[in-house]
């Protein structure tokens, strides 16, 4: 189930969004994209009122003006960069003004039903691209982590070290699985083998160069020369898939 938050400070538009959302769900009752999405109203954007860090990764945001919507989005991303915000634009000019922002989707107020249908499909596809959790076999236990928190895996002699990052700190742990086993399991979800010793989560790649890549935490990892063409192609396809689903 994908729980979608809805914050709208205009009562009439709030009712229109709710109505359009439920119409889309009814029209697509046999489609899992609609069936597994649920709307929840939010009355505030304060940190105490926001439950989506764990269970609500999507938010429909519609403020009184485009400037207020963009300012609210910036403040939310500063606290939670992984939040997927769906911007509601009042007019074509607002749609163009929203383009520089990393919104998950822009919904046109004058095409609510059509655009919300596209949002549900996009959410379903994005969810299949990157599952929420991944489990690794440790020495005496199973270690369960959010897949988005995994930065990369490194072959450390006869052990595989998994590097992770949450909002406050970085950490690592050892898994008994081989790097090849991890690659086979994680490759469909955006992980690339860039070197015989490294398996990287492309979600965290900030910069890709011919001999190295830079993660969003600032760490640099070397890319094998013979692997670079495949890594570059995989990265381009991954970005295209995220942006245009």
N, C-alpha and C positions, 0 to 999 in steps of 0.2 A: 504494500500500500504506500503510495506517494502522497504525503500530506502537504497540501499547498496552503500557505498562509495568505490572508487577504487583508490589506490595510488600505482603507479609502476614507478620506475625510469629507466626502460629499455623499450625503445620504441617498440622493436619487441615483447617482452613478453606482453606489454600492449595491442597490437593489437590481440594477440593470446587469451588473457583472454576475451576481448570484444567479439571476434568472438565465442568462446566456450560458453559464457554466452547466447548470442542471439540464438545460435543453440539449447541450452537446452530449452530456452523459446519456440522456435518454435516447438520442438519435444513434448513439454508438454503443448501445447496451451490450452488443456481442463482441465488442472490441476491447481487448484487455487494456489498451492504452487509456480508455475512458473508465473502465470498470475499476481500475486500481488507483484512481486519483480521487481525493476527497478534499473539500474546501473547508477552511476554518477561519472565522473572522477574528481579527486582532484589533483591540481598541487602543493600543499604544505601541510605540516603537522603542520604549525604554528597554534597557538590557534585562531587567527583571521580568518583562512581559514576553520575552522572545524565547520560545522553547525549541527553535528549529536547529540549534547546533547539533542535536542528536537525531531528532525524529522529524523535523520539518525543514528540509534543505531548500524549499522553494517558497518565494514570496511574490504575490501580485501587489504592486505598489502603485497607488493612484492618489496623488496629492492634489491640492487645489490648483496649483500651477506647475508647469514643467520645471521651473527653477527649484521649487520646493521638492519635487520628486527627485531631481538630480542630487540636490543637497542631502536629502534623506538617504539616498542610495550610497553616496560617498561615505557618510557617517556609519552606515551599516557595514559596508565593506571594510572599513578601517577596523572594526571590531571582529568581523568574521569574513575573511577574504573568500572563503569557499561558498558563501551564500549565493544561490542562483536567483537573481531578481528579475521579475517579469514586469516591464514598465508599461503602463497604460498611457498612451499619447492621445491628446484631445484633438489634434489637427495635424495635417501633413507636415507643417513646419516643425512641430514637436517630434515627429518621427525622424526627421533629418537631424534635429538637434541631439537626439538620443544616440545617433550612430557612433560617436567617439567613445561612448561608455560601454563597458563590457557586460551589457545586459544579456541575460539568458535568452530573452525574446522581447520584442516590442509589439504590444497589442494596440491596435487602433480602436479608439472609442467608438468610431462610426462603423466598425466591422467586428464587433465583439464576438459574435457567435462563430464566425469564420476563423478569426485569429485564435480564439481559445481552443478551438478544435485542433489547430496546428500545434498549440502549446502542449496539449495532452499527448499527441503523437511524439513530439520532441522529447518530452519527459520520459516516456516509455522507452524510447531508443537510447537516450543518454543513460538511463538506469541500467540497461543491458550492457552498455559499454564499460561501465566501471562499477562493479558490485561494491557494497558497503564494507564487507569484511573479508579477511583472509586468515587462514589458520596455518601455522608452521609447526613442525614437529621439533620440539626442543629435546634436551637430553633426558629429562624425566617428566616432561609435561608438554601439553599443547599450548602454543602462544597464539592468541587471537588479537589481531590488530585491524584498524581501519585501513583499507587498501590505499586511500588517499594520503595516509600518513607515512606510507613506505617511500623513502627517498630512493634507495638503491640497495642491491645485494652485492657483497664482495666475497670472492674466494680468498680465504685466509689460511693458506697451507691446506690442511685437511678439513677445515671447517668453513661454513658459510655464515658470514655475519650480515645480519639484516639491520640497516640503518633506518630509523624512523624519526618523524618530527611532528609534534603537536603544536598548539598555539604558543606554548611557553618554552619548550626545550627540545633538544635532540636526545635520542637514546639509541642503543643498539642491543641486540641479543644474538645468540648463536642458534642455528638450526642444523639438524642432522641430515637434512635433504641435500642432494647435490645441486650445483648451480644449473645443470642441465634439466634436472627434474623441476626446479623452480621456473626455469624458462618455459618449459613445455606447458606448465599450468598457468603462468601469468602472461605469456605472450598475447593471447587474445584480448587482454584487458589493458593494452598500452605499455607493456614492458619490452624493452629492446636490449639485446645482448650487444654491447658496444665494444667489448674486449673479452678475452678469455676469462678475465677475473671480475667483470662487472656486468650486472643486469640492472638496468635503470628504469625507473618509472617516468615515462615521458610527460606525465602530468606536471612534474616538477622541473622540467627543462626550461630554463629562461633564455639560453643562448646556445646555438649549435654552430661549431666551427669545424674545420676540416680535421684537426688533430685532437680537439677536445670539446667538451660541452660544459656549460655552467648551470648548476642547479639554482633554484630560486632562493636557496639558503646561502649562496655564494661559493659553494664548494665546486671545484673543477675536477673532472675525470677525463682520462685520456681515452681516445677512440682508436682502435686498431685501423691501420691504413686500409686493409682489404675489407673491413666491415663498414667503412664510412658510407659508401653508396647505398647500401641496404638501410643503414641507420637513418640517413637523410630522407630516403623515400618513406620509411615507416613513420618518421616524425611529421613529414608533410601530410601524409594521409591521416594521421592521428589528429592534427590540428584542423584539417579540412572536415573531418568527421565531427569534431566537437562544434565547429562554427556553423555548419550548414545542415545539421540533422533536422 
